[in-house]
Amino acid sequence: MVLRLWGKVLILCLGVSVVYINSFSGVFQFDDYKMIVNYARAHSVATWLYYFSHNIRPLLKLSYTLNWVSGAGLFGFHLFNLTIHILNTILIYFISFKFLSRKEYLPFINASFLAALLFGLHPIQTEAITYICGRSVSLMSLFYLGSMLAYITGTEKDKGISIYILSPLLFILAVFTRETAITLPLALLLWDIFNTEETSRLGKAFRRQAVHWMLLVIILVAFLLHLKYEQLFEFSFELRGIKENLLSQFNGLGYLLSRLVAVNSLNIDPDIPVFSAWTPSIIIKAILISSLLILSLITYRTKKWISFGILWLFLQLLPTNSIVPRLDIANERHMYLPAWGIFLIVAIGVEKLRTGYYEQRRLFHACILALLIVMGYFTWARNNIYRSEVALWEDTILRSPNKARCYNNLGFAYALEGRYEKAKEAYMRASDLDPDFRLAKNNLRKVESILEDDE
């Protein structure tokens, strides 16, 4: 049993490594310049220490700094990101295995392996791995999932050190990496609700989680007192009102969920409009999303795995896609951790069908293998898009042809390659799409000046 378990871990490691090996050809992109390449604070550990108390996401920034000073260059950044994803895939496997270890799910325990494969190979994960700055999500997930597994195993074996020390410590590290990790106590509560035989035992669960909940209160107070977070909240709520944001998020959630299927239409900068009033499209998406939440309630007693997966999905999307406005309505990397809920549902559903039609198991195995190969292919293909800034932004404007920022970024990419005429065209298009886009206008003036000097 142990050999089979670690044999599957080895397969997971190899599978993820194969489909992401071409990610090493990727270059710095988009926010990588702002957060790493042109960010002096990321270039020495001493500077990071000096600004520690003023920074947000200090552990994330430390990872950038350590990569930068290592001397390994882009290779080191990509190796770090891939290693994190492999570790997360293994953690997903073990947590899925724990979920399915209950007596009622034991016939479907093999679904834990498929859930981990889906997590590791699905193309929607590429933005969190191949895009260097996407590691904010994947690195946070490493500590988040590690905290969960420590809590789960500690509860099973009644080990206080795992429950009250290791799990809370990893929770803190997760928050220091990305503040969206504040959902962890709720995730632990969700786990206990679906893995406790009697609801009356939830009182015991709350006592086990007392340290996590106390830390959550401390963290929330710290956020409120931190100047950077105060400025971020002020900026966020100046972007749009709560109602406007909620309406727009129906559109954003619809987009994110659709990317689980539309694997050939991934986009680093999707053009998702803001809505201030109900429209037929928003009403339909609101009904579909509400139906998922209703389904989670309906299936709570009869098919708990469906209920858990749906609630996990929405819990993880809560910090990024609910009431707090963000500059971007949705980004695909935000599906990195939430997607496990859907992958778990799909994996268990497939395993139930496979065991129900045992005589056709070879056909099922062939179909599953074909699905994984297709996902691996699209992941590989998506990684190739990151091979240059021009390639990424040319691909992006095909999918977001009316978004000024995409043309501005394409112009920047052309300028870096010395293709100033093409850069000028891109900046002009950005200015036409958004006449108030000052950055595009400034970039246009710079490139026009360069072209004049060349004449």
N, C-alpha and C positions, 0 to 999 in steps of 0.2 A: 504493500500500500504506500509506504514512504517512498520507495523507488519510483513508483508510478507518479506520485505527486511531484517529485523533483524532476522527473523526466518531462512532465508537462511544463514545468517552470523553464527548463532548458529550451523546449520548443518555442515557448513564448519569447524568450530572449532572442533566439535565432530568427524567428519570424519578424519581430519588430526591427531587428538590426538589418535584415535584408531589404525591407521596404523603405527604410530610412537611410540606407547607406549613401544614396545620392544627395541627401540633404547637406552633406559636407561641401558640396559645390556651391551652396548658397552664399550670398554676400550680405553685408549689412544693408538693412532696408528701413525706410520710414522712420519710426521713433528711435531706432537704434542709434541714429546720429545724435538725436537730442539727449538720450539717456546714457549713451556709452561713448561713442567716437568723439563727439565735440563737448563732452561733459567732463570738465577738469576734475570734479569731485570723485569721479569713478576711476581715476588714474593712479591713485595711491591709497594704501591702507591708512596712512597717517591722516590724510585728508578726510577719509571716511570716518575715522574715529573723532576727528575734530567737529564734524557736522552731525554726529550721531543723534544728538538730542533734538536737532532741528529737522532731521529727515523724516519722511514717511517711508514705509516699506524698507527699513534699514537692512534687513537680511537679504532682500532681493538685490539691493544696491551693493551689498558686500559681495554677492556672487559675481556681479559684473566686475567689480574691482579685482577680485582674486583671479578671474579669467584674464583681465587686462594685464595684470602684472606678472602672470605666469610665463608670458613670452610665447605661448602656444598659438597666438593669433586667432583667426577665425576657426581654425580646426578645434581649438580648445573650447570655444563657445559652443560649437555644434556638438562636440563630444559630451559636454556637460548636459546640454538639453536632451540629447538622445538617452544618456544614462538615466536621467530623471524619468523620462517616459517609460523606459524599460522597468525601472523600479516601481513606478505607479501601476503598470500593467500586472506585475507580480502581486502587488498589494490588492488590486482589484480581484485577482484570482483567489487569494486567500480569504478575502472578505466575502466574496460570492460563495466560496466553499463553506464558510461558517454559516451563512444565511441558509444554505441548502442542507445543512447537517441536521436540521430538525427532522424528527421521525416522519412527519407528513411529506417532506420534500426529498427524502433519501433516494427514492427511485429516480429522481431527476438531478442527482448531484453532479453528473457530468456536464450539466449546463453551466457550471461555474467556469469550466475551461473555455467554452464557446463565448461566454460573456466577456472573459478577459481577452480573447482573440479579437472580438468585435471592438473592444476598447482600444486595443493596441494597434489595430490595422486600419480602422475606419479613417477615410480621408479628412473628415471634419476636424480631426486632431492636429492636422499639419500646422495650422497657424500657431498653435501653442508650442510647437517643437522646432519647425524649420525657421520660423521667424524668431530671431534671437530674443526680442523683448516679449514675445509670447510666453516666455518662461515664468512670468509673474503668476500665471495661472497654474502651470504644471508644477513649479517648485512649491507653491502654496499647497497644492493637492498632495504632494509627497508627505508633508508634515500632517496635513489634515487626515489623510487615509492612515498614516502611521499612528496618529492619536486614536483613531477609531479602532484599529486592530489591537492596540495596546489595551484599550478599554474592554474590548470584546474578550480577548484571551484572559485578561485579568479577572473579569467577571466569571468566566467559565472555571478558572482554576483558583478563584478566591485569593488572588495575589494583590494585596493592597498597594505594593510598590508600582505595579502597572496601572492601577486604577487612579490612584491619588497623586502619583509623582510623574511617571513617564508620560501618561496620556495628557495631563495638563501642561507639562513642559512642551510637548510637541504642539499643543494647541497654541501656546504663546508664540512658538517659532512660526507657525502658520500665519498668525495675525501679523507678526513682524515682516512677513513676506508679502502678504496682501490682505487688506482689511476685510474682504468678503468672507474670510474664514470665521467670522463671528457667528456663522450659522451652526458651528460644530455642536454646541450643547443641544440644539434642536435636532440635529442629525442623530446624536446619541439617544435622545428621547424617542425619536422615530424608530430607531433600531430596537429599543427595549419594548416599545408598544407592539412591534411585530414579532418579537422573539421572547415574549414573556407569556407563559401559559395563562396566567390569571391577571386581569386588569388591576386587582387589588394589590398586586406586587409592585405596581408602579411607584408607590410610596418609597419602597426600598430602592428603586431605580433612581429616584430623585436624590436620595441620600448618597448613593454612590457617585452621583454627578455633582454633588454640592460644590466641590472645588472648581469644576468647570463653570458653573453658574456664577460663583463668586468672582471668578476671573473675568467672565463676560461683563459683569457690572463695572468692575474696575476699568476694563478696556473701553467701554462705552463712555465712562466719565473722562478717561484720558483723551478720547477722541474729541469730546466737547471742549476740553481745555486746550487742545493743541491748536496753535495758530494756523498751521498749514491746513488742517482739516476744516477749521472755521472758514478759511478763505475758499476752500474747495466747495463747501456747502453753499456759500454765498454765490459763487460762480455758477453752481449747478442750478440753483433755483432762479437765477436770472435768465437762464436759457429758455425755460418754459415752465408753465404752471403745472401743478400736480395733475389736474384733470387732463390737460393737453398731453402730458407725459403718459398717463395711463392709457389714453386712447391710442397713442402712437405705439405703445408697447404691445398692444394686441397685434399690430402689424409686425413689430420686431420679433415677437415670439413665434408668429406664423412663419416668418422668414427662417428663424433658427431651426425650428422643427422640420421645415421642408428640406433643409440642407442634409438631414440624415438620409434622405432618399435621393435628392438632386446632387449627387456626389461629383458631377461634372460641371457644376455651376458655382463652385466656391469662389469667394470674393473677399479680398483683404479690406476693401473699403466699399461695402454695399450702399447703394443709394436708396435708403429707407426713409420715406417722407414723414414729416410731422403732421399730425391731424389735430385739429382743434374742435371738430364736431363729428358726430356720428355719420358714417357713410355706409352704403350697402356692403362694401367690402369689409369694413371694420366690424359691422354687425355680424357677418358670417364668421369672421375669425374669432370674435368674442364668444359666439355660440359654440364653436368647435373647441376652444380652449376651456370654456366653462364645462363642456361635456366631458372633457378629460378629468376635471376635478370631481364631477359628479360620479363618473365611472370609478374613481378611486374610493368613493364612499360606498357605492353599490357593491363593489367586490371585496370590501374589507373583511367580511366573514367567510365568504365562499372561495375567493381566489386572492389571498392576501399578497401574493407575489406581484399581481398587477397593481393593487392598491399601493404597495410599498414603492414600486418603481415609479409610478406617476408622482407620488408625493415627494420622493427624492428629487425628481426632475425639477419640480416647481420650488422646492426649498432651496436648491442650489442656485436657481435663477433669481431668487428673491432680491438679493443685494444689488444686482446689476440691471434687472428688467422689471422694476415695479414703480415705486413712487419717487425715487431719487433720480432727477434728470441727469443724463450724461450727454456729452457732446455728440456721441454716436448712439443712435437708438439701439443698435445691436452689433456685436462682433462675434464672429464664429468661434474664437478661442474661448468665449464664455460658456460654450457647450461642453468643454473638456470634461469637467467633473459631472455636470448634470446628466450627460448622455449615458452614464452607467445605468441609470434607472431604466431607460428604454432598452439598452443592450441586455439587461438582466431579464426583462419581460420577454424579449424576442428569443433569447437563449432557452429560457424555461419552456416557452411555447413550442419551439422546435424540438426540444428533448421530449416533451409530452407526446408530440406527434410521432416522433421516432420510436418511442417505446410502445405507442398504440398500434403502430403499423410495423411491427418487428420484422415481418417477412420482407418488407421493402427497405430494410435498414441500409443496404448497399446503395440504393437510389438516394436515400436521404444523405448518406455520407458524401456521395458524389455532388449533390446539390450544395451542401454546406461547403465543401472544398471549392467548388466553382465560385460561390459567393465570396469566400475569403480571397481567392485569387483575383477576382474582379476588384475588390476593395483595395488589395495590395497594389494592383495596377494603377488605380486612380490616385492612390497615395503617392506612388512613385512619380506619376505624371505631374501631380500638383507640386511636388518637391522641385521638379525641373523648372517650374515657373520662377522659382526664387534664385535661379542661377545668375541673374543680373537685375539691376533696378529697372532697366528698360523693359526687359521681358515681363517683369511683374506688373508694371504700370500699363504697358500695352495690353496685357491680358485684362487688367482691371477696367480700363475704359471701354473694352468690349462689353462688359457687364454693367458698368455705371457710366454710360455715355453722356449723361447730363449733369455729372457732378464735377464742379469746378476744382475741388481739391485734387481729384485724380489727375486732371490735366496739369495742374501746377506741379505735382510730384513727378509726372512724366517729363515735364520740362526740366526739372531739376536733374533727373536721371540723364536726359540727353546732354545737358550742360556739363555734367561730370565726364561724359565721354567726348566732349569737345564738339558735339553736333549742335552748334549754336542756331542754325537755321531751323532745325526741327524743334529746338527748345523754344525759340521765338514763337513758332506756330502753336505750340502747346500752351504757352503762357497767354497768348492772345485769345485762344479758345477759353481758357479759364476765366479771363477778364470779361469775355462776352457773356459767359454763363452767369457770372456773379460780378457785376460792376463795382461792388463794394469790397471786393477781395483785394485788400491792400498788398498782401504778400505777393500775389501773382503779378500785380502792377509793378511792384518794386523789382521783382525778378525779371520782368519784361524789360524794364529800363536798363538793368545791368547787362543783359544779354545783347540788347540793342547797342549799348556802348561798346561792348567787345567787338561786335560786328563792324561798327563804324571805325574802330581802331585798326581792324584787319584790312579795311579798305585803304 
